[in-house]
């Protein structure tokens, strides 16, 4: 019971941010739809203002490292907390724009190749070698929102490596900056609304502020809050319901965006909180503390 709850609830704060993968062209390739994003301007900011769009041309390349980590501590009743954390993972990525936004194509397609992934966890580190050369892909709108994630691990990738890489990408795509349709300037503030499915339906709101702009280089501060859409959580396979007694998941950080590149060139974002659940009779109580982090480095 504890492990199954952890697997599902841990996703509320990190990797399970998305729908279940669906098979595509090969036996190892999967495509994951990413929930739609709505951006609402709260403050337009100072003049000059402009409509911010990411439209890197075809064959634009970029090298960046994505690092993710998730801490999950769970206790049931009066039992000591157990550690179900996900080890830190660093993915050196080579990105290339294979299809750019045009009159015929409303989105960019970004191909990603994973080089020598690393982890301080010995078991995961040992499994990462055969995963070198694994590929992924993003379908991105000019606003920066990701609408689909493609994953294509190498045939020799171990399950532990595949799972860790998938989780890292899921975590990252739900922490991306999406710009509004309206013109904004420095000091502009907007909300990024997105529904996150991770065992339960969550409303995620990221309040974004444009801190600095130097040509195509933008620094954006993000403050994230997640709230459940319902008061109870329906367990899978008809196993019943748990009452959501407490759900807190908040965090903040900054991202640096180059409008001529498909991925953030720098960024550090930490989101965490505490959750408590109980069965309808109140005889079983489950508590979790979660912290997850996404970092981009060029």
Number of C-alpha atoms within 10 A of each C-alpha: 6 11 10 11 14 21 15 17 20 27 23 25 28 31 27 24 26 24 16 13 15 11 14 13 9 8 10 15 18 18 20 18 16 23 20 13 21 16 21 15 19 13 14 19 19 11 12 9 14 12 12 20 17 24 21 21 18 15 14 16 18 18 16 17 19 23 22 28 23 26 19 24 18 26 18 18 13 9 9 10 15 14 14 16 17 20 18 20 24 21 22 22 23 16 24 22 23 15 19 23 19 11 7 7 11 13 22 25 21 25 21 24 19 20 17 15 23 19 19 11 12 10 12 20 16 14 19 21 17 16 22 18 18 20 20 23 21 27 20 23 20 21 19 25 26 24 17 18 22 24 23 22 26 16 12 14 19 17 12 14 22 21 12 20 25 20 21 26 26 21 24 21 21 22 21 18 24 25 26 21 16 14 16 23 21 19 17 21 22 23 24 22 19 19 22 26 19 21 21 18 17 19 14 21 21 24 22 27 23 22 17 16 16 8 8 13 15 18 20 23 21 27 18 22 19 24 18 21 13 12 12 17 19 15 15 13 6 7 8 11 15 21 18 17 15 15 17 16 20 20 18 18 18 21 23 22 22 20 19 16 21 26 23 24 20 18 19 18 21 21 22 22 18 18 18 19 21 21 17 12 8 10 8 13 16 21 18 21 20 24 21 23 24 24 21 22 15 13
